[in-house]
Amino acid sequence: MSIALDRPEPPPPIAAPKPTVDGLPPEFKPLPADATVEEQDLHWYTTTYQGDRVPQLTVRAVVTGGVIGMLMSVGNLYMTMKIGISIGIAITSCVLSYVAWSLLRALSGGRLGQMSILESNCMQSTASAAGYSTGASLSVVFAAMMILDPQHRHQPWWVVAAFTFLTASMGVFLAIPMKRHLINHAQLPFPTGTAAAATLRSLYGRGGEAMKKAYALIIALGAGVVVGVLNTAEDQFEALGRFFAWMKLNLIDVQLPGQLPAQGFALMGGKPVLGFGFEPGVAVIGAGMIVGLRVSLSMLGASSALYFFLAPWLQGIDAGHAGLAGYVASIPLVGGGRLYHPLRWSLWGGASILVFASLTTLALQWRTIVRAFTALRAARSPRSQSELENAMASIEVPGSWMLIGMVPIGMAMVALQVIAFAVAWWAGLIAVALCFVLSLVVSRAAGETDLSPVGAMGKLMQLLFAVISPPGAVGVQASVTHNVMSAGIAANSASASAELLSDLKTGYLLGANPRRQFLAQFAGVFFGTLVCVPAWYLMVPNMAALEKYPVPAAQIWVAVARALTGGLNSLPPTILYAILIGAALGVALPLVEKIFPKARGYLPSATGLGLGWVVPFSVALSFGIGSTIVGVWRRMAPAHQETYSVPVAAGLIAGESMIKAILAMLATAIGLLH
């Protein structure tokens, strides 16, 4: 049963692809990087698009996705409070849906029909919007607000519900223009989206080639599951911790260490450095296999320069100024003075590269954004457009939908800030306006590497609001409240956009109708808000309950908000140089690529350089390992690599991320029962 929520005009008679022998669309192969937007659109529409031939936006797909997303939103709420990380659920929801419907079909004696591959993609979109884009704001923003409040009070339920729904909805609508820019034109890989498409093709494929890829994916998925279980920390899942303890006592220690070597590759000032080692895991290696050498090695190079050279040099300067009144150290100590944390300094420079590179790239590709906003006009004026433009306008989400959605959502978000938190209306407008810029930055980074630098973007907002809403003007308590709230608006909408664009990438590779997929995503926001807001109050009824969770992400926001009450003088002076150098690199690299396109392969990736200063060295190292594996594989057996590298990478990502999500849901259920 299809939901007739949208009624696009039937596409003009451009030759469209026929399904392959196993009922799937042909596997999408992108054109060379120098292809025009029109050539890319025509290639996709005539070789991959299946949205008018295969069921997609159906009641069962939306409801199933909503239910899975609601369950996983609670899991993400728990995981973010426990370890500061939320788990992407796109691949997990695909597999769960396929298994659930296969079981229901068996129980019904075959009377129920199997979901189509595009229904599963639609279901995945609803689940992601429900499970990923709604829970993180609660366990970070409102946990931080609760800590900062002198009486440690909860915000009223209507404030929590409105904030969660509005920021998640902003993420959905902000993805509209970015979809054509980042997916259709830039052809960014979005590794999890690519992996989800490969997973679905393997689940539904029946041909000989598809079955070979499916076997490769299943083997890699099994390896990912095993590694995901063995590298789980003891305190994340108590039953697993007891199993590890029993195995170590009676047989053999099977638990993988958190880091190799245990103290990292080198000490700094006689103390370990956070994240300076290899973390046993395969999901990030799988992402590196999809991302490629240029971005991954740029990330590893930037991270190596930071950890091996720049951070030790800055720490030496800090040691020379120890005890000097008014001196602010560049490389801080964390964990009770046990560990050095160079990312607390470098993220400002890394975020600067990411922001300025994204804005420069956007300025150089402005025509793509203009096309996104004129899609509705194209659909209403078919005679003045080419056959291809009419076809694409009838299935792409019109740019006018963003305006129709963002105007009331933006006004409501400003009103919420003014009424609930006494933010000046003009400051509220700035927070909403900057959401587009920061969402673009986060989405581009996620598209190139699968990493969403939400934390870095949130800190930029905190820095901005320390200037426009300083303690001297509004009071210390109001200043820290405005600081955290502005960061929450940007972070939640940006993370939602990035996750949903990953789902749109899956749909793009499978030939889905993007307009119907957008509607499925928007429906998911309602499901997620409905369950995660009550779950927040049930899991954290008071401050005593919150103190049982580490809430690391919220604690970082609280620390930054409190530190910035002293203004910019509370930051190390070296940060200004990092920001300026990052801005120069962010502008220069896209310009050089534009002027000298043949030199692109020899230039470092701006996104890779920026992320190399935002993520730990361990993450950059895993990306480098994954991309190097594919590079060597391609040289030794190019045909074999072309066939199997993506299914293997998809399996590694799917296996580890899926078992982590399942463990999170089990831990949540056990925690609620106790």
C-alpha angles and dihedrals in degrees: 000000000000122000110232094210094134128036108197119183112260110265118253117260100276111151107264127196123266120227117264123249091278093051096257128121115257113275109267117245114189122227121244117289093255094061116119123245090252092052091049093049093048092047093051095043095049098040107032116013113114101153096117096046103045128056110255120150102048134150093245093050094050095043093046091048091047093052093047090045093050091053093047094045088065089048091052091047089056095043093050091052092044104044106359094248129109119207121232109234105193097104094037092053091050093054094041092050093049093048093044094051093044088054092047090049090053092048091049093051092245096306091120116072122230117252114257118242090254091050088055089050090049090049090050090053092052092046093050093050091047099041107032109027098050110041103054095066091059099051094044110027100035094036088055091046090051092051093048095048110097090223093038092232130169118247113246113275093244091057092050093046094045093047093048094048096043097048092046090048090049088055091053094049095041089058091065100083093031092058095069092039099049103026109028098036110020091037091211112187100232089198097209091048090049090047091050090052091050090048093052093046089052092048093050101032120107103168123103095254091045092051092052090052090045092054090049090050093047093050091049090044090054090051090050092051093050093048091044090056096043096049094050112119115243094240094052093069117014098200090054090048090056090049091052091049092050093048092049092049098044109024124357138327103260099169114108114232119250091239140007119247095026094227094039129247093299141000123238118212087349093302134097122262119230113253095001098136144050116292111207105238139113106208094079091043087054090051089052089053090059098038096057139220102292098059095034096049091045088055093046092047093051092046092048091051089052099045100036101038120004101044094048090048092051091045089054090054089049090051090052090055096043111141094015109139114247095010114136114205117233096211108044129204119237137180094054092313094307101111138040114228110200093174090071085069103031098049090076092059093040092050089049091055091048095048098046094041091052093047092047092048090048091051091050091051099040093135091069092057091046090054091051092055094045096050093102092052088051091053091051094047104047095158093059093050134069120257091255094049091052091049094050093043090056093057106028118085106259117241088232089068088064091054093045090051102036097049096063093033092050092047091049091049091052091047091050091052092049097045101037102032106020092239114165110256093238091051089050089053090052091052092051094044093051090054089080093052095046092042089055091051094048093043093050091050091048090048093054100037111007088243119119111204092205094143093056092049091048090054090052088056090047090052091049094050091048084065102040096038104032124173091246091062104037105015130261097274094047091046095055090044092053089045095056095039094053091048090049093053092051096041098047096045092045095049090047092052093049094048093047093047087056088057090048088053089056090051091047091054091048096045098250126166103255094205092058091044090055091054090052090052093050090050089055092061090065092050093049096047091048094061109024096057094057089041090056092056092043094050094041109031093158144354092275089060092047091053089063088068123068092221090190096176092051091047091055091051090048091050093049092046092051093044092051092056083087091059126232089323088074090068124080110263090232089068090072090059091048091052093048094047090046091051092050092050092045092056098038101051098055090044093052090048090052095047096041106028093169090060093058094097091057097047124085117250113255090213091050092049092048094048090047087069095042103049128054120267089249091064094047090049092053090050089051092049092050095048092045091052090056092043092054091041091053092052095047100040112004097175092048091048092049090054103041112022097084095045090049092047091046091051093051092049093043096046099051096037093046096051090046090053092048092049089049092053092047091049090049093051092048091046092052092048090054 
